[in-house]
């Protein structure tokens, strides 16, 4: 810095970092905390006026911050199912739980090994902010990347010595100034919850650097009725019951609650299978997961009872009325033919609904698709062909089931990159 004024020298030093992390959500904050604790000079940039918007609304305001049973089998990815194993093994759910307990946050376990805060999601965000502060992470809010003059790409540049491609340096022009770093971590999330500030920034950076993308779509999202189904079932809004939801044989099925809405089907069972659903595909609901339909009908064969009378014993009245109007003959069970009994039983165990579509990113909890995992190191989340560029969290083509799995991916992927930058 010889020949430079002390003020200019200090400004130059502050604008150069070991790592710049773009995105102040779960993955970005955790990555910053890990990198900063290793003595790295870290700059965390967030384009919103506050950090962790999705953290604050998660879990009904109590943050389902992890799942103790998280394994690679609980995630959807277009790439290798083994991709997640390294990151999850090196940052298991128990590690984040230990951090929660170290900060004195009370928690409880719900079904399927889901962990929630007893009080507020704000506690998880405060934990992450405190950890970043302790690690010396510099945070800048309301900071947006600038576009080049032609507006076709972002003002992000990478320079590297041709003799040593690994010695990359990134320069990022923003509304708060121009920053440089050896490592650039993209933790900008997907397109879900646009009202919270979701943008396609991460995907655009991937395209700028020639990183392959898997087409994106909404995940953990409610379905909408087709015209015919809507006419008959939209009036059931608010009705909910337990069922098993499934798709094709190669996709997992889920036993959870299904919820009827004015617009379509929701509830945990539907959100879970939406990660695997493709437009035009039929959803199958086993309405009697704990009963044999044939036995239930046979047990109600006497006394002139009909199908509605039998089903009222195990399903909500309003649903039984609407369902039977379409699928059950209006006569006593004793008068049903064998073919009619078989048809009613088949529909009860595999009721087929073909949604018109889904509720879109506005109601989606996650984004399916994103940066192709084949482009990234499974150990570090660094791009194989673009040294120094990392993608973590939801922007990557890794989507977890409902129940804390996506937060666990945020912690695990943030930890993997934070150990490498």
VOPA-113966 format. One record per residue (C-alpha): residue in three letters; x, y, z. Coordinates in nm, 4 decimals. Each point is the difference from the previous one (the first is absolute). Layout:
% residues N
(ala; (X; Y; Z)),
...
% end
This chain:
% residues 421
(unk; (0.0000; 0.0000; 0.0000)),
(unk; (0.3076; 0.2263; -0.0282)),
(unk; (-0.0854; 0.3473; -0.1347)),
(unk; (-0.3701; -0.0301; 0.0872)),
(unk; (-0.1744; 0.2018; 0.2662)),
(unk; (-0.0885; -0.1982; 0.3164)),
(unk; (-0.3728; 0.0516; -0.0693)),
(unk; (0.0281; -0.1332; -0.3563)),
(unk; (0.2131; -0.2920; 0.1147)),
(unk; (-0.2563; -0.0919; 0.2655)),
(unk; (-0.2850; 0.0234; -0.2530)),
(unk; (0.1868; -0.2225; -0.2459)),
(unk; (0.0678; -0.2558; 0.2700)),
(unk; (-0.3643; -0.0063; 0.1041)),
(unk; (-0.1268; -0.0501; -0.3545)),
(unk; (0.2078; -0.3131; -0.0529)),
(unk; (-0.1130; -0.3227; 0.1618)),
(unk; (0.0764; -0.3669; 0.0043)),
(unk; (-0.3630; -0.0789; -0.0737)),
(unk; (-0.3081; 0.1892; -0.1085)),
(unk; (-0.3281; -0.1741; 0.0760)),
(unk; (-0.3067; 0.1253; -0.1845)),
(unk; (-0.3226; -0.0785; 0.1841)),
(unk; (-0.0848; 0.0486; 0.3666)),
(unk; (-0.2256; -0.3012; 0.0459)),
(unk; (0.0644; -0.3224; 0.1884)),
(unk; (0.2716; -0.1385; -0.2280)),
(unk; (0.1803; 0.3309; -0.0454)),
(unk; (0.0029; 0.0850; 0.3695)),
(unk; (0.1243; -0.3432; 0.1009)),
(unk; (0.2705; 0.0038; -0.2670)),
(unk; (0.1146; 0.3456; 0.1138)),
(unk; (0.0124; -0.1147; 0.3602)),
(unk; (0.2104; -0.3076; -0.0841)),
(unk; (0.2400; 0.1893; -0.2267)),
(unk; (0.0377; 0.2883; 0.2438)),
(unk; (0.0749; -0.2370; 0.2871)),
(unk; (0.2894; -0.1350; -0.2075)),
(unk; (0.1545; 0.3461; -0.0093)),
(unk; (-0.1182; 0.0904; -0.3492)),
(unk; (-0.0919; 0.3575; -0.0823)),
(unk; (-0.3640; -0.0392; -0.0981)),
(unk; (-0.2475; 0.2436; -0.1523)),
(unk; (-0.3689; -0.0997; 0.0051)),
(unk; (-0.2261; 0.1935; -0.2369)),
(unk; (-0.3794; 0.0078; 0.0187)),
(unk; (-0.2216; 0.2019; -0.2351)),
(unk; (-0.2859; 0.0204; 0.2516)),
(unk; (-0.0105; 0.2381; 0.3007)),
(unk; (0.0284; -0.2928; 0.2434)),
(unk; (0.1471; -0.3489; 0.0105)),
(unk; (-0.1788; -0.3343; 0.0061)),
(unk; (-0.3508; 0.0819; -0.1209)),
(unk; (-0.0842; -0.3643; -0.0747)),
(unk; (0.1414; -0.1087; 0.3356)),
(unk; (-0.2398; 0.2322; 0.1784)),
(unk; (-0.3161; -0.1398; -0.1617)),
(unk; (0.1023; -0.3650; 0.0060)),
(unk; (-0.1801; -0.2586; 0.2086)),
(unk; (-0.2908; 0.2306; 0.0705)),
(unk; (0.2410; 0.2429; 0.1634)),
(unk; (0.1762; -0.2670; 0.2068)),
(unk; (0.2555; -0.1173; -0.2580)),
(unk; (0.0202; -0.3716; -0.0746)),
(unk; (0.3774; 0.0410; 0.0117)),
(unk; (0.1050; -0.3593; -0.0742)),
(unk; (-0.1068; -0.3629; -0.0103)),
(unk; (0.1881; -0.2584; 0.2049)),
(unk; (-0.0615; -0.2673; -0.2623)),
(unk; (0.1368; 0.1915; -0.2991)),
(unk; (0.1811; -0.2185; -0.2557)),
(unk; (0.0617; 0.0280; -0.3719)),
(unk; (-0.3183; -0.2046; -0.0544)),
(unk; (-0.2088; 0.2959; 0.1198)),
(unk; (0.0986; 0.2232; -0.2906)),
(unk; (-0.0928; 0.0379; -0.3648)),
(unk; (0.2755; 0.0710; -0.2511)),
(unk; (0.0332; -0.0555; -0.3725)),
(unk; (0.3624; -0.1001; 0.0488)),
(unk; (0.1651; -0.2737; 0.2008)),
(unk; (-0.1909; -0.1012; 0.3148)),
(unk; (0.3406; -0.0335; 0.1672)),
(unk; (0.0882; 0.3687; -0.0500)),
(unk; (-0.1311; 0.1104; 0.3399)),
(unk; (0.1632; -0.2699; 0.2083)),
(unk; (0.3320; 0.1743; 0.0570)),
(unk; (-0.1448; 0.3335; 0.1126)),
(unk; (-0.2674; -0.1605; 0.2196)),
(unk; (0.2554; -0.2301; 0.1641)),
(unk; (0.2335; 0.2869; 0.0894)),
(unk; (-0.2787; 0.2199; 0.1370)),
(unk; (-0.2699; -0.2305; 0.1413)),
(unk; (-0.3201; 0.1220; 0.1677)),
(unk; (0.1477; -0.0683; 0.3435)),
(unk; (0.2677; 0.2635; -0.0611)),
(unk; (-0.2516; 0.2748; -0.0657)),
(unk; (-0.2078; -0.1156; 0.2958)),
(unk; (0.3081; 0.0297; 0.2205)),
(unk; (0.0391; 0.3598; -0.1214)),
(unk; (-0.3647; 0.0706; 0.0811)),
(unk; (0.0453; -0.1356; 0.3506)),
(unk; (0.3227; 0.1951; 0.0483)),
(unk; (-0.2004; 0.3167; -0.0629)),
(unk; (-0.2586; -0.1037; 0.2579)),
(unk; (-0.2855; -0.0346; -0.2495)),
(unk; (-0.2788; -0.2262; 0.1230)),
(unk; (-0.1221; -0.2491; -0.2583)),
(unk; (-0.2333; -0.2940; -0.0414)),
(unk; (-0.0347; -0.2990; -0.2285)),
(unk; (-0.3129; -0.0679; -0.2024)),
(unk; (-0.0953; -0.2979; -0.2151)),
(unk; (0.2444; -0.1329; -0.2575)),
(unk; (0.2913; 0.1357; 0.2113)),
(unk; (-0.0662; 0.3645; -0.0871)),
(unk; (0.1581; 0.2541; 0.2379)),
(unk; (-0.1592; 0.3381; 0.0735)),
(unk; (0.0740; 0.2947; 0.2260)),
(unk; (-0.2294; 0.0162; 0.3018)),
(unk; (-0.0411; 0.3730; -0.0417)),
(unk; (0.1014; 0.1791; -0.3206)),
(unk; (0.1859; -0.0279; -0.3296)),
(unk; (0.1635; 0.3280; 0.0971)),
(unk; (0.2215; -0.1987; 0.2368)),
(unk; (0.1587; -0.1963; -0.2870)),
(unk; (0.0632; 0.3174; -0.1966)),
(unk; (0.1494; 0.1669; 0.3080)),
(unk; (0.2221; -0.3054; 0.0536)),
(unk; (0.1353; 0.0301; -0.3542)),
(unk; (0.0495; 0.3753; 0.0252)),
(unk; (0.1831; -0.0358; 0.3313)),
(unk; (0.2205; -0.2770; -0.1373)),
(unk; (0.0901; 0.2122; -0.3029)),
(unk; (0.0784; 0.2993; 0.2194)),
(unk; (0.2244; -0.2124; 0.2227)),
(unk; (0.1777; -0.1291; -0.3120)),
(unk; (0.0706; 0.3526; -0.1240)),
(unk; (-0.2272; -0.0215; -0.3041)),
(unk; (-0.0765; 0.3333; -0.1636)),
(unk; (-0.3660; 0.0301; -0.0994)),
(unk; (-0.1454; 0.2507; -0.2441)),
(unk; (-0.3752; 0.0294; -0.0411)),
(unk; (-0.1929; 0.1702; -0.2832)),
(unk; (0.2974; -0.0827; -0.2207)),
(unk; (-0.0794; -0.0951; -0.3585)),
(unk; (0.2257; -0.1189; -0.2772)),
(unk; (0.0165; 0.2291; -0.3004)),
(unk; (-0.0505; -0.0972; -0.3619)),
(unk; (0.2419; 0.0772; -0.2779)),
(unk; (-0.0752; 0.2873; -0.2336)),
(unk; (-0.1696; -0.2302; -0.2504)),
(unk; (-0.2207; -0.1337; 0.2787)),
(unk; (0.0408; -0.3583; -0.1206)),
(unk; (0.2102; -0.1251; 0.2881)),
(unk; (0.1039; 0.0941; 0.3498)),
(unk; (0.3111; 0.2023; 0.0773)),
(unk; (0.1891; -0.3026; 0.1274)),
(unk; (0.3426; -0.0673; -0.1453)),
(unk; (0.2477; -0.2815; 0.0502)),
(unk; (0.3707; 0.0268; -0.0687)),
(unk; (0.2505; -0.2839; 0.0197)),
(unk; (0.3617; -0.0651; -0.0839)),
(unk; (0.0021; -0.2246; -0.3083)),
(unk; (0.2917; -0.1903; 0.1512)),
(unk; (-0.1930; -0.0505; 0.3233)),
(unk; (-0.3786; -0.0028; -0.0602)),
(unk; (-0.0622; -0.0695; 0.3669)),
(unk; (0.1227; 0.3497; 0.0892)),
(unk; (-0.3326; 0.1561; -0.0961)),
(unk; (-0.1058; 0.3419; 0.1197)),
(unk; (-0.3571; 0.1258; -0.0137)),
(unk; (-0.1045; 0.3620; -0.0287)),
(unk; (-0.3578; 0.0925; 0.0830)),
(unk; (-0.1457; 0.3447; -0.0669)),
(unk; (-0.2892; 0.0894; 0.2305)),
(unk; (-0.2052; 0.2941; 0.1185)),
(unk; (0.2353; 0.0137; 0.3015)),
(unk; (0.3228; -0.0015; -0.2005)),
(unk; (0.2280; -0.2456; -0.1759)),
(unk; (0.1321; -0.2992; 0.1922)),
(unk; (0.2519; -0.2695; -0.0847)),
(unk; (0.0633; -0.3446; 0.1435)),
(unk; (0.1692; -0.3280; -0.0788)),
(unk; (-0.3269; -0.1883; 0.0520)),
(unk; (-0.3556; 0.0903; -0.0982)),
(unk; (-0.2831; -0.1949; 0.1625)),
(unk; (-0.3504; 0.0194; -0.1467)),
(unk; (-0.2613; -0.0633; 0.2698)),
(unk; (-0.2875; 0.1935; -0.1513)),
(unk; (-0.2646; -0.2722; 0.0227)),
(unk; (-0.2648; -0.0833; -0.2565)),
(unk; (-0.3187; 0.1610; -0.1273)),
(unk; (-0.2386; -0.0989; 0.2791)),
(unk; (-0.1655; 0.2758; 0.2047)),
(unk; (0.0669; 0.2896; -0.2407)),
(unk; (-0.1686; 0.2360; 0.2468)),
(unk; (0.2986; -0.0599; 0.2294)),
(unk; (0.2431; 0.1110; -0.2677)),
(unk; (0.0745; -0.3172; -0.1979)),
(unk; (0.1749; 0.0661; -0.3318)),
(unk; (0.1649; -0.2079; -0.2771)),
(unk; (0.3379; 0.1601; 0.0770)),
(unk; (0.1722; -0.3273; 0.0865)),
(unk; (-0.1112; -0.1686; -0.3203)),
(unk; (0.1124; 0.2990; -0.2059)),
(unk; (0.3461; -0.0100; 0.1562)),
(unk; (0.0180; -0.3712; -0.0813)),
(unk; (-0.0884; 0.0712; -0.3620)),
(unk; (0.2524; 0.2822; -0.0169)),
(unk; (0.2793; -0.2391; 0.0960)),
(unk; (-0.1212; -0.2888; -0.2130)),
(unk; (-0.1244; -0.2125; 0.2901)),
(unk; (-0.2776; -0.2408; -0.1010)),
(unk; (-0.3465; 0.0377; 0.1448)),
(unk; (-0.2808; -0.2495; 0.0521)),
(unk; (-0.3368; 0.1608; -0.0929)),
(unk; (-0.1704; 0.1417; 0.3069)),
(unk; (-0.3578; -0.0367; 0.1226)),
(unk; (-0.1926; 0.0546; 0.3248)),
(unk; (0.0400; -0.2633; 0.2739)),
(unk; (-0.1845; -0.0769; 0.3241)),
(unk; (-0.2953; 0.1733; -0.1635)),
(unk; (-0.3806; -0.0523; -0.0001)),
(unk; (-0.1794; -0.1290; -0.3095)),
(unk; (-0.2866; 0.1714; -0.1804)),
(unk; (-0.3277; -0.1623; -0.1086)),
(unk; (-0.0827; -0.0895; -0.3543)),
(unk; (-0.3320; 0.1539; -0.1091)),
(unk; (-0.2031; -0.3164; 0.0617)),
(unk; (0.1506; -0.0780; 0.3404)),
(unk; (-0.0258; 0.3596; 0.1127)),
(unk; (-0.3731; 0.0088; -0.0630)),
(unk; (-0.0518; -0.2965; 0.2296)),
(unk; (0.2672; 0.0327; 0.2671)),
(unk; (0.0856; 0.3710; 0.0399)),
(unk; (-0.2901; 0.0335; 0.2430)),
(unk; (0.1871; -0.2346; 0.2369)),
(unk; (0.2515; 0.2717; 0.0885)),
(unk; (0.1289; -0.0610; 0.3521)),
(unk; (-0.0643; -0.3759; 0.0039)),
(unk; (0.3087; -0.2027; 0.0938)),
(unk; (0.0758; -0.3648; 0.0746)),
(unk; (0.2823; -0.2505; -0.0001)),
(unk; (0.0830; -0.1848; -0.3217)),
(unk; (0.2860; -0.1437; -0.2033)),
(unk; (0.0928; 0.2081; -0.3055)),
(unk; (0.1949; -0.1547; -0.2840)),
(unk; (0.0946; 0.0449; -0.3638)),
(unk; (0.1866; -0.2433; -0.2249)),
(unk; (0.1699; -0.3127; 0.1368)),
(unk; (0.3500; 0.1524; -0.0017)),
(unk; (-0.1051; 0.2972; 0.2181)),
(unk; (-0.0412; -0.0179; 0.3786)),
(unk; (-0.3446; 0.0027; 0.1593)),
(unk; (-0.0853; 0.1995; 0.3108)),
(unk; (-0.2461; -0.0600; 0.2802)),
(unk; (-0.1039; 0.3404; 0.1271)),
(unk; (-0.3049; 0.2243; 0.0140)),
(unk; (-0.1647; 0.1241; -0.3188)),
(unk; (-0.1791; 0.3358; 0.0141)),
(unk; (-0.2720; 0.1159; -0.2382)),
(unk; (0.0093; 0.3668; -0.1037)),
(unk; (-0.2125; 0.2189; -0.2274)),
(unk; (0.2723; -0.0243; -0.2627)),
(unk; (0.1096; -0.3625; 0.0349)),
(unk; (0.1808; -0.2458; 0.2243)),
(unk; (0.2549; 0.0861; 0.2665)),
(unk; (0.1229; -0.1367; 0.3326)),
(unk; (0.3249; -0.1838; 0.0768)),
(unk; (-0.0828; -0.3059; -0.2151)),
(unk; (-0.0504; 0.2158; -0.3084)),
(unk; (0.2976; 0.2282; 0.0655)),
(unk; (0.2246; -0.3045; 0.0324)),
(unk; (-0.0942; -0.1608; -0.3305)),
(unk; (0.0058; 0.3336; -0.1833)),
(unk; (0.3811; -0.0229; -0.0030)),
(unk; (-0.0337; -0.3069; -0.2227)),
(unk; (-0.3076; 0.1005; -0.2025)),
(unk; (0.0092; 0.0878; -0.3698)),
(unk; (-0.2638; 0.2015; -0.1856)),
(unk; (-0.2864; -0.2207; -0.1149)),
(unk; (0.0865; -0.2826; 0.2389)),
(unk; (-0.2705; -0.1708; 0.2051)),
(unk; (0.0087; 0.0063; 0.3798)),
(unk; (-0.1293; -0.3056; 0.1871)),
(unk; (-0.1413; 0.0265; 0.3502)),
(unk; (-0.0596; -0.3022; 0.2207)),
(unk; (-0.2926; 0.1318; 0.2011)),
(unk; (-0.0067; -0.3007; 0.2364)),
(unk; (0.3609; -0.0692; 0.0982)),
(unk; (-0.1097; -0.1836; 0.3174)),
(unk; (-0.2936; -0.1927; -0.1423)),
(unk; (-0.0956; -0.2461; -0.2702)),
(unk; (-0.2716; 0.1616; -0.2088)),
(unk; (-0.1461; -0.3383; -0.0903)),
(unk; (-0.0195; -0.1033; 0.3657)),
(unk; (-0.1487; 0.3344; 0.1019)),
(unk; (-0.2726; -0.0316; -0.2622)),
(unk; (-0.0667; -0.3618; 0.0911)),
(unk; (-0.0359; 0.0917; 0.3678)),
(unk; (-0.2684; 0.2539; -0.0947)),
(unk; (-0.1901; -0.2191; -0.2436)),
(unk; (-0.3029; -0.0636; 0.2197)),
(unk; (-0.2813; 0.2318; 0.1022)),
(unk; (-0.0217; 0.1785; -0.3336)),
(unk; (0.3161; 0.1987; 0.0631)),
(unk; (0.1653; 0.1711; -0.2944)),
(unk; (0.3609; 0.0967; -0.0757)),
(unk; (-0.0429; 0.3417; 0.1600)),
(unk; (-0.1109; -0.1581; 0.3258)),
(unk; (0.3101; -0.2213; 0.0042)),
(unk; (0.2455; 0.2775; -0.0857)),
(unk; (-0.1377; 0.2468; 0.2566)),
(unk; (0.1569; -0.2237; 0.2628)),
(unk; (0.3522; 0.0752; -0.1205)),
(unk; (-0.0074; 0.3160; -0.2172)),
(unk; (-0.1393; 0.3553; 0.0403)),
(unk; (-0.3707; 0.0346; -0.0784)),
(unk; (0.0382; 0.2775; -0.2580)),
(unk; (0.2633; -0.1915; -0.1915)),
(unk; (-0.2058; -0.3222; 0.0072)),
(unk; (-0.3005; 0.1801; -0.1496)),
(unk; (0.2008; 0.1506; -0.2872)),
(unk; (0.2061; -0.3106; -0.0682)),
(unk; (-0.2941; -0.2382; -0.0042)),
(unk; (-0.1942; 0.2261; -0.2354)),
(unk; (0.2679; -0.0760; -0.2588)),
(unk; (0.1268; -0.3477; 0.0847)),
(unk; (-0.2681; -0.1968; 0.1887)),
(unk; (-0.3330; -0.1299; -0.1377)),
(unk; (-0.2982; 0.1436; 0.1892)),
(unk; (-0.1360; -0.3291; 0.1300)),
(unk; (0.0567; -0.2330; 0.2961)),
(unk; (0.3274; -0.1859; 0.0184)),
(unk; (-0.1925; -0.3302; -0.0071)),
(unk; (-0.1227; 0.0892; -0.3493)),
(unk; (0.3427; 0.0821; -0.1434)),
(unk; (0.1404; -0.2400; -0.2561)),
(unk; (0.3446; -0.1522; 0.0427)),
(unk; (0.1307; 0.2349; -0.2695)),
(unk; (-0.1457; 0.3019; 0.1829)),
(unk; (0.1508; -0.1138; 0.3317)),
(unk; (0.3392; -0.0394; -0.1685)),
(unk; (-0.0276; 0.3422; -0.1664)),
(unk; (-0.0890; 0.1775; 0.3249)),
(unk; (0.2779; -0.1835; 0.1872)),
(unk; (0.2552; 0.0777; -0.2694)),
(unk; (-0.0875; 0.3708; 0.0045)),
(unk; (0.0190; 0.0143; 0.3776)),
(unk; (0.3515; -0.1434; 0.0034)),
(unk; (0.1208; 0.1828; -0.3117)),
(unk; (-0.2164; 0.3044; -0.0611)),
(unk; (0.1402; 0.1688; -0.3092)),
(unk; (0.0195; 0.3766; -0.0345)),
(unk; (0.1769; 0.1747; -0.2866)),
(unk; (0.0821; 0.3572; 0.1117)),
(unk; (-0.0243; 0.2826; -0.2478)),
(unk; (0.3302; 0.1291; 0.1350)),
(unk; (0.1464; 0.1387; 0.3193)),
(unk; (-0.0198; 0.3245; 0.1947)),
(unk; (0.3343; 0.1217; -0.1333)),
(unk; (0.2965; 0.1614; 0.1698)),
(unk; (-0.2196; 0.2311; 0.2082)),
(unk; (-0.1169; -0.3002; 0.2060)),
(unk; (0.2986; -0.2299; -0.0515)),
(unk; (0.2290; -0.0572; 0.2967)),
(unk; (0.2981; -0.0926; -0.2181)),
(unk; (0.1256; -0.0054; -0.3571)),
(unk; (0.0708; -0.3336; -0.1678)),
(unk; (0.2896; 0.0032; -0.2477)),
(unk; (0.2829; 0.2504; -0.0216)),
(unk; (0.3757; -0.0331; -0.0336)),
(unk; (0.0808; -0.3479; -0.1290)),
(unk; (0.1710; -0.2016; 0.2725)),
(unk; (0.2240; -0.1533; -0.2643)),
(unk; (0.1634; 0.3422; -0.0300)),
(unk; (0.0993; 0.0128; 0.3671)),
(unk; (0.2397; -0.1747; 0.2320)),
(unk; (-0.2045; -0.2052; 0.2461)),
(unk; (0.2586; 0.0743; 0.2676)),
(unk; (0.0293; 0.3785; -0.0360)),
(unk; (-0.2883; 0.1155; -0.2264)),
(unk; (0.2592; 0.1745; -0.2176)),
(unk; (-0.0542; 0.0003; -0.3760)),
(unk; (0.2191; -0.2617; -0.1644)),
(unk; (0.0734; 0.2192; -0.3026)),
(unk; (-0.0091; 0.3446; 0.1632)),
(unk; (0.2484; 0.0095; 0.2889)),
(unk; (-0.1021; 0.2186; 0.2921)),
(unk; (-0.3708; 0.0049; -0.0885)),
(unk; (-0.2327; -0.1813; 0.2433)),
(unk; (-0.3750; -0.0641; 0.0025)),
(unk; (-0.1796; -0.1034; 0.3211)),
(unk; (-0.3497; -0.0428; 0.1363)),
(unk; (-0.3192; 0.0173; -0.2019)),
(unk; (0.1635; 0.1354; -0.3158)),
(unk; (0.1481; -0.3491; -0.0492)),
(unk; (-0.2048; -0.2836; -0.1499)),
(unk; (-0.0595; -0.1556; 0.3423)),
(unk; (-0.3496; 0.0047; 0.1497)),
(unk; (-0.0878; -0.1513; 0.3354)),
(unk; (-0.3247; -0.1443; 0.1254)),
(unk; (-0.2274; 0.2022; 0.2232)),
(unk; (0.1120; -0.0124; 0.3627)),
(unk; (0.3335; 0.1774; 0.0582)),
(unk; (0.1947; -0.1709; -0.2776)),
(unk; (0.0523; 0.3163; -0.2052)),
(unk; (0.1427; 0.1847; 0.2982)),
(unk; (0.2347; -0.2919; 0.0589)),
(unk; (0.1177; 0.0267; -0.3614)),
(unk; (0.0597; 0.3728; 0.0570)),
(unk; (0.2164; -0.0718; 0.3067)),
(unk; (0.1859; -0.2904; -0.1648)),
(unk; (0.0706; 0.1739; -0.3309)),
(unk; (0.0940; 0.3241; 0.1779)),
(unk; (0.2376; -0.1927; 0.2243)),
(unk; (0.1594; -0.1780; -0.2982)),
(unk; (0.0689; 0.3253; -0.1855)),
(unk; (0.0972; 0.1869; 0.3172)),
(unk; (0.2729; -0.2569; 0.0634)),
(unk; (0.1376; 0.0487; -0.3519)),
(unk; (-0.0048; 0.3723; -0.0771)),
% end
